[in-house]
Amino acid sequence: MSNTSSNTVNVPEAKSALNKFKMEVANEIGVPLSDGYNGNLTSAQNGSVGGYMVKKMIEEQERQMAGK
């Protein structure tokens, strides 16, 4: 198993789409995320963005698997 950073993009071509998705999710849940450094945010705020992204990605995959 390779040792990769948790913020490494496995598919480099998807990086800009993931960043856009991250900003959309942050806006949707009311986290004032900005491009670049976000040290002014709490770990709970930042974590909620990542957690909600995962939730939405799983929901989309489930829809695809269900043929919808």
All heavy atoms as a GROMACS GRO file, in nm:
protein
  505
    1MET      N    1   0.084  -0.117   0.000
    1MET     CA    2   0.000   0.000   0.000
    1MET      C    3   0.089   0.123   0.000
    1MET      O    4   0.185   0.132   0.075
    1MET     CB    5  -0.092  -0.004   0.123
    1MET     CG    6  -0.185   0.112   0.134
    1MET     SD    7  -0.293   0.090   0.276
    1MET     CE    8  -0.444   0.123   0.195
    2SER      N    9   0.056   0.219  -0.086
    2SER     CA   10   0.139   0.338  -0.096
    2SER      C   11   0.103   0.439   0.012
    2SER      O   12  -0.009   0.443   0.062
    2SER     CB   13   0.124   0.403  -0.233
    2SER     OG   14  -0.006   0.454  -0.249
    3ASN      N   15   0.198   0.520   0.048
    3ASN     CA   16   0.179   0.623   0.149
    3ASN      C   17   0.147   0.754   0.078
    3ASN      O   18   0.234   0.817   0.021
    3ASN     CB   19   0.305   0.636   0.235
    3ASN     CG   20   0.287   0.736   0.346
    3ASN    OD1   21   0.176   0.774   0.379
    3ASN    ND2   22   0.397   0.776   0.406
    4THR      N   23   0.020   0.794   0.078
    4THR     CA   24  -0.018   0.918   0.012
    4THR      C   25  -0.078   1.014   0.113
    4THR      O   26  -0.136   0.974   0.214
    4THR     CB   27  -0.123   0.894  -0.099
    4THR    OG1   28  -0.238   0.833  -0.041
    4THR    CG2   29  -0.068   0.805  -0.208
    5SER      N   30  -0.064   1.142   0.084
    5SER     CA   31  -0.123   1.245   0.167
    5SER      C   32  -0.274   1.240   0.154
    5SER      O   33  -0.328   1.205   0.050
    5SER     CB   34  -0.069   1.381   0.122
    5SER     OG   35  -0.137   1.484   0.190
    6SER      N   36  -0.345   1.278   0.258
    6SER     CA   37  -0.490   1.272   0.255
    6SER      C   38  -0.550   1.374   0.158
    6SER      O   39  -0.665   1.362   0.119
    6SER     CB   40  -0.548   1.294   0.394
    6SER     OG   41  -0.515   1.424   0.440
    7ASN      N   42  -0.474   1.476   0.118
    7ASN     CA   43  -0.528   1.574   0.024
    7ASN      C   44  -0.473   1.557  -0.117
    7ASN      O   45  -0.483   1.648  -0.198
    7ASN     CB   46  -0.503   1.717   0.075
    7ASN     CG   47  -0.356   1.751   0.086
    7ASN    OD1   48  -0.272   1.665   0.065
    7ASN    ND2   49  -0.327   1.874   0.119
    8THR      N   50  -0.418   1.441  -0.146
    8THR     CA   51  -0.368   1.412  -0.280
    8THR      C   52  -0.484   1.373  -0.370
    8THR      O   53  -0.567   1.291  -0.332
    8THR     CB   54  -0.266   1.297  -0.276
    8THR    OG1   55  -0.157   1.335  -0.192
    8THR    CG2   56  -0.213   1.265  -0.414
    9VAL      N   57  -0.488   1.433  -0.488
    9VAL     CA   58  -0.592   1.398  -0.585
    9VAL      C   59  -0.544   1.277  -0.663
    9VAL      O   60  -0.437   1.280  -0.723
    9VAL     CB   61  -0.621   1.518  -0.679
    9VAL    CG1   62  -0.723   1.480  -0.783
    9VAL    CG2   63  -0.669   1.638  -0.599
   10ASN      N   64  -0.623   1.170  -0.660
   10ASN     CA   65  -0.585   1.047  -0.730
   10ASN      C   66  -0.597   1.060  -0.881
   10ASN      O   67  -0.525   0.993  -0.955
   10ASN     CB   68  -0.669   0.930  -0.681
   10ASN     CG   69  -0.637   0.893  -0.538
   10ASN    OD1   70  -0.522   0.897  -0.496
   10ASN    ND2   71  -0.739   0.860  -0.462
   11VAL      N   72  -0.688   1.144  -0.928
   11VAL     CA   73  -0.707   1.168  -1.070
   11VAL      C   74  -0.682   1.317  -1.093
   11VAL      O   75  -0.771   1.400  -1.072
   11VAL     CB   76  -0.849   1.128  -1.116
   11VAL    CG1   77  -0.867   1.153  -1.265
   11VAL    CG2   78  -0.879   0.984  -1.080
   12PRO      N   79  -0.559   1.354  -1.132
   12PRO     CA   80  -0.524   1.496  -1.146
   12PRO      C   81  -0.620   1.576  -1.233
   12PRO      O   82  -0.643   1.694  -1.207
   12PRO     CB   83  -0.384   1.492  -1.206
   12PRO     CG   84  -0.329   1.360  -1.167
   12PRO     CD   85  -0.447   1.266  -1.164
   13GLU      N   86  -0.679   1.512  -1.333
   13GLU     CA   87  -0.771   1.582  -1.421
   13GLU      C   88  -0.897   1.628  -1.348
   13GLU      O   89  -0.970   1.714  -1.396
   13GLU     CB   90  -0.812   1.492  -1.539
   13GLU     CG   91  -0.696   1.449  -1.627
   13GLU     CD   92  -0.619   1.328  -1.572
   13GLU    OE1   93  -0.665   1.262  -1.477
   13GLU    OE2   94  -0.510   1.301  -1.626
   14ALA      N   95  -0.924   1.572  -1.232
   14ALA     CA   96  -1.044   1.604  -1.156
   14ALA      C   97  -1.022   1.715  -1.053
   14ALA      O   98  -1.116   1.758  -0.988
   14ALA     CB   99  -1.095   1.480  -1.085
   15LYS      N  100  -0.899   1.763  -1.041
   15LYS     CA  101  -0.868   1.858  -0.935
   15LYS      C  102  -0.953   1.984  -0.939
   15LYS      O  103  -1.009   2.026  -0.837
   15LYS     CB  104  -0.720   1.895  -0.939
   15LYS     CG  105  -0.679   1.982  -0.822
   15LYS     CD  106  -0.530   2.001  -0.812
   15LYS     CE  107  -0.501   2.088  -0.693
   15LYS     NZ  108  -0.388   2.047  -0.618
   16SER      N  109  -0.969   2.046  -1.055
   16SER     CA  110  -1.047   2.169  -1.061
   16SER      C  111  -1.195   2.142  -1.033
   16SER      O  112  -1.262   2.222  -0.968
   16SER     CB  113  -1.029   2.239  -1.196
   16SER     OG  114  -1.082   2.162  -1.300
   17ALA      N  115  -1.246   2.029  -1.080
   17ALA     CA  116  -1.386   1.993  -1.053
   17ALA      C  117  -1.407   1.968  -0.904
   17ALA      O  118  -1.509   2.010  -0.848
   17ALA     CB  119  -1.427   1.871  -1.134
   18LEU      N  120  -1.311   1.904  -0.838
   18LEU     CA  121  -1.322   1.881  -0.694
   18LEU      C  122  -1.317   2.012  -0.617
   18LEU      O  123  -1.391   2.030  -0.519
   18LEU     CB  124  -1.212   1.787  -0.646
   18LEU     CG  125  -1.232   1.640  -0.679
   18LEU    CD1  126  -1.105   1.561  -0.650
   18LEU    CD2  127  -1.349   1.584  -0.601
   19ASN      N  128  -1.231   2.104  -0.658
   19ASN     CA  129  -1.224   2.234  -0.592
   19ASN      C  130  -1.355   2.311  -0.608
   19ASN      O  131  -1.404   2.372  -0.512
   19ASN     CB  132  -1.107   2.317  -0.644
   19ASN     CG  133  -0.975   2.271  -0.588
   19ASN    OD1  134  -0.970   2.216  -0.478
   19ASN    ND2  135  -0.869   2.291  -0.662
   20LYS      N  136  -1.413   2.305  -0.727
   20LYS     CA  137  -1.542   2.371  -0.750
   20LYS      C  138  -1.650   2.307  -0.663
   20LYS      O  139  -1.730   2.376  -0.601
   20LYS     CB  140  -1.580   2.361  -0.898
   20LYS     CG  141  -1.710   2.427  -0.932
   20LYS     CD  142  -1.744   2.412  -1.079
   20LYS     CE  143  -1.881   2.472  -1.107
   20LYS     NZ  144  -1.934   2.430  -1.234
   21PHE      N  145  -1.650   2.174  -0.657
   21PHE     CA  146  -1.746   2.101  -0.575
   21PHE      C  147  -1.731   2.139  -0.428
   21PHE      O  148  -1.829   2.162  -0.357
   21PHE     CB  149  -1.727   1.951  -0.597
   21PHE     CG  150  -1.820   1.862  -0.520
   21PHE    CD1  151  -1.957   1.882  -0.522
   21PHE    CD2  152  -1.770   1.755  -0.447
   21PHE    CE1  153  -2.042   1.798  -0.453
   21PHE    CE2  154  -1.855   1.671  -0.378
   21PHE     CZ  155  -1.991   1.693  -0.380
   22LYS      N  156  -1.607   2.149  -0.382
   22LYS     CA  157  -1.579   2.187  -0.243
   22LYS      C  158  -1.637   2.324  -0.211
   22LYS      O  159  -1.700   2.344  -0.108
   22LYS     CB  160  -1.429   2.184  -0.217
   22LYS     CG  161  -1.390   2.228  -0.077
   22LYS     CD  162  -1.242   2.209  -0.049
   22LYS     CE  163  -1.156   2.285  -0.143
   22LYS     NZ  164  -1.013   2.277  -0.112
   23MET      N  165  -1.618   2.420  -0.302
   23MET     CA  166  -1.670   2.554  -0.280
   23MET      C  167  -1.823   2.555  -0.281
   23MET      O  168  -1.886   2.625  -0.202
   23MET     CB  169  -1.614   2.650  -0.385
   23MET     CG  170  -1.463   2.666  -0.380
   23MET     SD  171  -1.400   2.713  -0.218
   23MET     CE  172  -1.435   2.887  -0.221
   24GLU      N  173  -1.884   2.476  -0.371
   24GLU     CA  174  -2.030   2.466  -0.376
   24GLU      C  175  -2.086   2.409  -0.246
   24GLU      O  176  -2.184   2.460  -0.192
   24GLU     CB  177  -2.074   2.380  -0.494
   24GLU     CG  178  -2.052   2.444  -0.629
   24GLU     CD  179  -2.076   2.348  -0.744
   24GLU    OE1  180  -2.113   2.231  -0.721
   24GLU    OE2  181  -2.058   2.392  -0.860
   25VAL      N  182  -2.022   2.304  -0.196
   25VAL     CA  183  -2.067   2.241  -0.072
   25VAL      C  184  -2.051   2.338   0.045
   25VAL      O  185  -2.142   2.352   0.127
   25VAL     CB  186  -1.990   2.109  -0.046
   25VAL    CG1  187  -2.007   2.061   0.097
   25VAL    CG2  188  -2.034   2.002  -0.144
   26ALA      N  189  -1.938   2.406   0.052
   26ALA     CA  190  -1.916   2.502   0.160
   26ALA      C  191  -2.024   2.610   0.159
   26ALA      O  192  -2.079   2.646   0.264
   26ALA     CB  193  -1.777   2.565   0.148
   27ASN      N  194  -2.056   2.660   0.042
   27ASN     CA  195  -2.159   2.761   0.028
   27ASN      C  196  -2.295   2.706   0.072
   27ASN      O  197  -2.371   2.772   0.142
   27ASN     CB  198  -2.165   2.812  -0.115
   27ASN     CG  199  -2.260   2.928  -0.131
   27ASN    OD1  200  -2.257   3.023  -0.054
   27ASN    ND2  201  -2.344   2.919  -0.232
   28GLU      N  202  -2.322   2.583   0.031
   28GLU     CA  203  -2.449   2.518   0.061
   28GLU      C  204  -2.471   2.500   0.211
   28GLU      O  205  -2.584   2.516   0.260
   28GLU     CB  206  -2.452   2.382  -0.009
   28GLU     CG  207  -2.585   2.314  -0.014
   28GLU     CD  208  -2.582   2.188  -0.099
   28GLU    OE1  209  -2.526   2.193  -0.212
   28GLU    OE2  210  -2.635   2.086  -0.054
   29ILE      N  211  -2.365   2.470   0.285
   29ILE     CA  212  -2.380   2.447   0.429
   29ILE      C  213  -2.339   2.568   0.513
   29ILE      O  214  -2.338   2.562   0.635
   29ILE     CB  215  -2.304   2.321   0.475
   29ILE    CG1  216  -2.154   2.332   0.451
   29ILE    CG2  217  -2.361   2.198   0.408
   29ILE    CD1  218  -2.075   2.214   0.507
   30GLY      N  219  -2.308   2.679   0.446
   30GLY     CA  220  -2.283   2.804   0.517
   30GLY      C  221  -2.144   2.820   0.578
   30GLY      O  222  -2.126   2.896   0.672
   31VAL      N  223  -2.046   2.751   0.523
   31VAL     CA  224  -1.908   2.764   0.571
   31VAL      C  225  -1.838   2.866   0.481
   31VAL      O  226  -1.834   2.848   0.360
   31VAL     CB  227  -1.834   2.628   0.569
   31VAL    CG1  228  -1.688   2.646   0.606
   31VAL    CG2  229  -1.900   2.530   0.664
   32PRO      N  230  -1.784   2.973   0.540
   32PRO     CA  231  -1.720   3.078   0.459
   32PRO      C  232  -1.582   3.040   0.408
   32PRO      O  233  -1.480   3.101   0.441
   32PRO     CB  234  -1.713   3.196   0.556
   32PRO     CG  235  -1.700   3.132   0.691
   32PRO     CD  236  -1.783   3.006   0.682
   33LEU      N  237  -1.576   2.937   0.325
   33LEU     CA  238  -1.451   2.886   0.270
   33LEU      C  239  -1.405   2.978   0.158
   33LEU      O  240  -1.485   3.028   0.079
   33LEU     CB  241  -1.475   2.746   0.215
   33LEU     CG  242  -1.354   2.660   0.181
   33LEU    CD1  243  -1.277   2.626   0.308
   33LEU    CD2  244  -1.399   2.532   0.113
   34SER      N  245  -1.275   3.002   0.152
   34SER     CA  246  -1.220   3.084   0.044
   34SER      C  247  -1.107   3.008  -0.024
   34SER      O  248  -1.057   2.909   0.030
   34SER     CB  249  -1.169   3.217   0.098
   34SER     OG  250  -1.064   3.195   0.191
   35ASP      N  251  -1.069   3.053  -0.143
   35ASP     CA  252  -0.955   2.993  -0.210
   35ASP      C  253  -0.830   3.022  -0.127
   35ASP      O  254  -0.816   3.130  -0.072
   35ASP     CB  255  -0.936   3.051  -0.351
   35ASP     CG  256  -1.039   2.998  -0.450
   35ASP    OD1  257  -1.090   2.887  -0.426
   35ASP    OD2  258  -1.067   3.068  -0.548
   36GLY      N  259  -0.743   2.925  -0.118
   36GLY     CA  260  -0.619   2.945  -0.044
   36GLY      C  261  -0.632   2.908   0.102
   36GLY      O  262  -0.704   2.817   0.139
   37TYR      N  263  -0.564   2.984   0.186
   37TYR     CA  264  -0.554   2.955   0.328
   37TYR      C  265  -0.686   2.982   0.400
   37TYR      O  266  -0.747   3.087   0.382
   37TYR     CB  267  -0.442   3.040   0.390
   37TYR     CG  268  -0.421   3.016   0.537
   37TYR    CD1  269  -0.364   2.897   0.581
   37TYR    CD2  270  -0.456   3.112   0.630
   37TYR    CE1  271  -0.343   2.875   0.716
   37TYR    CE2  272  -0.435   3.091   0.766
   37TYR     CZ  273  -0.379   2.972   0.807
   37TYR     OH  274  -0.359   2.950   0.941
   38ASN      N  275  -0.730   2.886   0.482
   38ASN     CA  276  -0.853   2.900   0.559
   38ASN      C  277  -0.829   2.877   0.708
   38ASN      O  278  -0.911   2.817   0.776
   38ASN     CB  279  -0.959   2.804   0.506
   38ASN     CG  280  -1.019   2.851   0.377
   38ASN    OD1  281  -1.098   2.946   0.376
   38ASN    ND2  282  -0.981   2.789   0.267
   39GLY      N  283  -0.717   2.928   0.757
   39GLY     CA  284  -0.681   2.909   0.897
   39GLY      C  285  -0.774   2.977   0.995
   39GLY      O  286  -0.772   2.949   1.113
   40ASN      N  287  -0.859   3.066   0.944
   40ASN     CA  288  -0.954   3.134   1.031
   40ASN      C  289  -1.076   3.046   1.063
   40ASN      O  290  -1.155   3.080   1.150
   40ASN     CB  291  -1.003   3.263   0.964
   40ASN     CG  292  -1.067   3.238   0.828
   40ASN    OD1  293  -1.014   3.159   0.749
   40ASN    ND2  294  -1.176   3.304   0.800
   41LEU      N  295  -1.089   2.934   0.994
   41LEU     CA  296  -1.201   2.844   1.017
   41LEU      C  297  -1.164   2.737   1.118
   41LEU      O  298  -1.048   2.698   1.130
   41LEU     CB  299  -1.244   2.776   0.886
   41LEU     CG  300  -1.288   2.869   0.773
   41LEU    CD1  301  -1.320   2.788   0.648
   41LEU    CD2  302  -1.406   2.954   0.814
   42THR      N  303  -1.264   2.689   1.190
   42THR     CA  304  -1.238   2.582   1.287
   42THR      C  305  -1.222   2.449   1.215
   42THR      O  306  -1.265   2.433   1.100
   42THR     CB  307  -1.354   2.570   1.387
   42THR    OG1  308  -1.472   2.526   1.318
   42THR    CG2  309  -1.382   2.703   1.457
   43SER      N  310  -1.166   2.353   1.285
   43SER     CA  311  -1.153   2.220   1.226
   43SER      C  312  -1.291   2.159   1.203
   43SER      O  313  -1.311   2.084   1.107
   43SER     CB  314  -1.066   2.129   1.312
   43SER     OG  315  -1.118   2.119   1.442
   44ALA      N  316  -1.387   2.193   1.288
   44ALA     CA  317  -1.523   2.143   1.269
   44ALA      C  318  -1.584   2.198   1.140
   44ALA      O  319  -1.652   2.126   1.066
   44ALA     CB  320  -1.611   2.180   1.388
   45GLN      N  321  -1.560   2.326   1.112
   45GLN     CA  322  -1.612   2.385   0.988
   45GLN      C  323  -1.548   2.319   0.867
   45GLN      O  324  -1.618   2.280   0.772
   45GLN     CB  325  -1.585   2.536   0.985
   45GLN     CG  326  -1.672   2.616   1.078
   45GLN     CD  327  -1.632   2.761   1.083
   45GLN    OE1  328  -1.515   2.793   1.109
   45GLN    NE2  329  -1.727   2.848   1.057
   46ASN      N  330  -1.416   2.309   0.868
   46ASN     CA  331  -1.346   2.246   0.756
   46ASN      C  332  -1.386   2.100   0.741
   46ASN      O  333  -1.409   2.052   0.630
   46ASN     CB  334  -1.195   2.258   0.772
   46ASN     CG  335  -1.145   2.397   0.740
   46ASN    OD1  336  -1.182   2.454   0.638
   46ASN    ND2  337  -1.064   2.452   0.826
   47GLY      N  338  -1.398   2.029   0.852
   47GLY     CA  339  -1.436   1.889   0.848
   47GLY      C  340  -1.576   1.868   0.796
   47GLY      O  341  -1.605   1.769   0.728
   48SER      N  342  -1.664   1.962   0.828
   48SER     CA  343  -1.802   1.948   0.781
   48SER      C  344  -1.810   1.957   0.630
   48SER      O  345  -1.892   1.890   0.567
   48SER     CB  346  -1.894   2.052   0.846
   48SER     OG  347  -1.862   2.183   0.804
   49VAL      N  348  -1.723   2.037   0.570
   49VAL     CA  349  -1.721   2.048   0.423
   49VAL      C  350  -1.679   1.914   0.363
   49VAL      O  351  -1.745   1.861   0.275
   49VAL     CB  352  -1.627   2.162   0.375
   49VAL    CG1  353  -1.613   2.160   0.224
   49VAL    CG2  354  -1.679   2.297   0.422
   50GLY      N  355  -1.570   1.858   0.413
   50GLY     CA  356  -1.523   1.729   0.361
   50GLY      C  357  -1.624   1.618   0.385
   50GLY      O  358  -1.649   1.536   0.296
   51GLY      N  359  -1.684   1.616   0.502
   51GLY     CA  360  -1.782   1.514   0.533
   51GLY      C  361  -1.905   1.522   0.443
   51GLY      O  362  -1.956   1.420   0.396
   52TYR      N  363  -1.951   1.644   0.418
   52TYR     CA  364  -2.068   1.662   0.333
   52TYR      C  365  -2.036   1.629   0.188
   52TYR      O  366  -2.119   1.576   0.116
   52TYR     CB  367  -2.124   1.803   0.347
   52TYR     CG  368  -2.267   1.817   0.300
   52TYR    CD1  369  -2.370   1.753   0.367
   52TYR    CD2  370  -2.298   1.893   0.189
   52TYR    CE1  371  -2.500   1.764   0.324
   52TYR    CE2  372  -2.429   1.904   0.145
   52TYR     CZ  373  -2.530   1.841   0.213
   52TYR     OH  374  -2.659   1.852   0.170
   53MET      N  375  -1.912   1.659   0.146
   53MET     CA  376  -1.870   1.621   0.011
   53MET      C  377  -1.878   1.470  -0.006
   53MET      O  378  -1.931   1.420  -0.105
   53MET     CB  379  -1.726   1.668  -0.016
   53MET     CG  380  -1.711   1.815  -0.040
   53MET     SD  381  -1.537   1.864  -0.059
   53MET     CE  382  -1.496   1.788  -0.216
   54VAL      N  383  -1.827   1.396   0.091
   54VAL     CA  384  -1.830   1.250   0.085
   54VAL      C  385  -1.973   1.200   0.082
   54VAL      O  386  -2.008   1.112   0.002
   54VAL     CB  387  -1.752   1.188   0.203
   54VAL    CG1  388  -1.774   1.038   0.212
   54VAL    CG2  389  -1.604   1.220   0.191
   55LYS      N  390  -2.059   1.258   0.165
   55LYS     CA  391  -2.199   1.218   0.168
   55LYS      C  392  -2.264   1.237   0.032
   55LYS      O  393  -2.334   1.148  -0.018
   55LYS     CB  394  -2.275   1.299   0.273
   55LYS     CG  395  -2.420   1.264   0.284
   55LYS     CD  396  -2.491   1.350   0.387
   55LYS     CE  397  -2.636   1.305   0.394
   55LYS     NZ  398  -2.726   1.409   0.431
   56LYS      N  399  -2.241   1.352  -0.030
   56LYS     CA  400  -2.301   1.380  -0.161
   56LYS      C  401  -2.244   1.288  -0.269
   56LYS      O  402  -2.317   1.245  -0.358
   56LYS     CB  403  -2.280   1.527  -0.198
   56LYS     CG  404  -2.368   1.620  -0.114
   56LYS     CD  405  -2.355   1.763  -0.158
   56LYS     CE  406  -2.417   1.782  -0.290
   56LYS     NZ  407  -2.528   1.873  -0.300
   57MET      N  408  -2.114   1.257  -0.262
   57MET     CA  409  -2.054   1.167  -0.360
   57MET      C  410  -2.111   1.026  -0.347
   57MET      O  411  -2.138   0.959  -0.448
   57MET     CB  412  -1.902   1.166  -0.347
   57MET     CG  413  -1.838   1.292  -0.402
   57MET     SD  414  -1.658   1.283  -0.405
   57MET     CE  415  -1.617   1.342  -0.242
   58ILE      N  416  -2.131   0.980  -0.224
   58ILE     CA  417  -2.188   0.847  -0.203
   58ILE      C  418  -2.332   0.844  -0.254
   58ILE      O  419  -2.373   0.748  -0.320
   58ILE     CB  420  -2.180   0.808  -0.054
   58ILE    CG1  421  -2.035   0.781  -0.016
   58ILE    CG2  422  -2.268   0.686  -0.025
   58ILE    CD1  423  -2.010   0.762   0.132
   59GLU      N  424  -2.410   0.949  -0.225
   59GLU     CA  425  -2.548   0.955  -0.274
   59GLU      C  426  -2.552   0.948  -0.427
   59GLU      O  427  -2.634   0.876  -0.484
   59GLU     CB  428  -2.616   1.082  -0.226
   59GLU     CG  429  -2.650   1.081  -0.079
   59GLU     CD  430  -2.700   1.215  -0.028
   59GLU    OE1  431  -2.698   1.316  -0.103
   59GLU    OE2  432  -2.740   1.221   0.089
   60GLU      N  433  -2.462   1.021  -0.493
   60GLU     CA  434  -2.459   1.020  -0.639
   60GLU      C  435  -2.421   0.882  -0.691
   60GLU      O  436  -2.480   0.833  -0.788
   60GLU     CB  437  -2.361   1.125  -0.692
   60GLU     CG  438  -2.352   1.128  -0.842
   60GLU     CD  439  -2.483   1.158  -0.912
   60GLU    OE1  440  -2.569   1.227  -0.855
   60GLU    OE2  441  -2.500   1.112  -1.028
   61GLN      N  442  -2.327   0.818  -0.630
   61GLN     CA  443  -2.286   0.683  -0.672
   61GLN      C  444  -2.400   0.584  -0.653
   61GLN      O  445  -2.424   0.499  -0.738
   61GLN     CB  446  -2.162   0.637  -0.596
   61GLN     CG  447  -2.109   0.504  -0.642
   61GLN     CD  448  -2.064   0.504  -0.787
   61GLN    OE1  449  -2.009   0.601  -0.835
   61GLN    NE2  450  -2.090   0.397  -0.857
   62GLU      N  451  -2.473   0.596  -0.542
   62GLU     CA  452  -2.587   0.509  -0.519
   62GLU      C  453  -2.694   0.527  -0.625
   62GLU      O  454  -2.754   0.432  -0.673
   62GLU     CB  455  -2.646   0.532  -0.380
   62GLU     CG  456  -2.559   0.480  -0.268
   62GLU     CD  457  -2.610   0.517  -0.130
   62GLU    OE1  458  -2.694   0.610  -0.116
   62GLU    OE2  459  -2.565   0.454  -0.033
   63ARG      N  460  -2.719   0.655  -0.665
   63ARG     CA  461  -2.816   0.682  -0.770
   63ARG      C  462  -2.770   0.616  -0.901
   63ARG      O  463  -2.851   0.558  -0.973
   63ARG     CB  464  -2.834   0.834  -0.791
   63ARG     CG  465  -2.934   0.894  -0.695
   63ARG     CD  466  -2.971   1.035  -0.735
   63ARG     NE  467  -2.867   1.133  -0.710
   63ARG     CZ  468  -2.839   1.187  -0.592
   63ARG    NH1  469  -2.906   1.152  -0.485
   63ARG    NH2  470  -2.743   1.277  -0.580
   64GLN      N  471  -2.643   0.627  -0.932
   64GLN     CA  472  -2.591   0.566  -1.056
   64GLN      C  473  -2.604   0.415  -1.051
   64GLN      O  474  -2.640   0.352  -1.150
   64GLN     CB  475  -2.445   0.608  -1.078
   64GLN     CG  476  -2.429   0.751  -1.121
   64GLN     CD  477  -2.282   0.785  -1.145
   64GLN    OE1  478  -2.197   0.699  -1.159
   64GLN    NE2  479  -2.254   0.915  -1.152
   65MET      N  480  -2.576   0.356  -0.936
   65MET     CA  481  -2.585   0.211  -0.923
   65MET      C  482  -2.730   0.164  -0.933
   65MET      O  483  -2.756   0.052  -0.977
   65MET     CB  484  -2.523   0.166  -0.790
   65MET     CG  485  -2.373   0.186  -0.787
   65MET     SD  486  -2.301   0.158  -0.626
   65MET     CE  487  -2.308  -0.020  -0.616
   66ALA      N  488  -2.823   0.250  -0.892
   66ALA     CA  489  -2.965   0.217  -0.899
   66ALA      C  490  -3.022   0.244  -1.038
   66ALA      O  491  -3.138   0.216  -1.063
   66ALA     CB  492  -3.043   0.295  -0.794
   67GLY      N  493  -2.939   0.301  -1.124
   67GLY     CA  494  -2.981   0.327  -1.262
   67GLY      C  495  -3.064   0.452  -1.278
   67GLY      O  496  -3.141   0.466  -1.372
   68LYS      N  497  -3.049   0.546  -1.185
   68LYS     CA  498  -3.125   0.671  -1.192
   68LYS      C  499  -3.037   0.786  -1.232
   68LYS      O  500  -2.929   0.801  -1.196
   68LYS     CB  501  -3.190   0.702  -1.057
   68LYS     CG  502  -3.293   0.597  -1.020
   68LYS     CD  503  -3.359   0.631  -0.889
   68LYS     CE  504  -3.462   0.528  -0.854
   68LYS     NZ  505  -3.531   0.556  -0.733
   0.00000   0.00000   0.00000
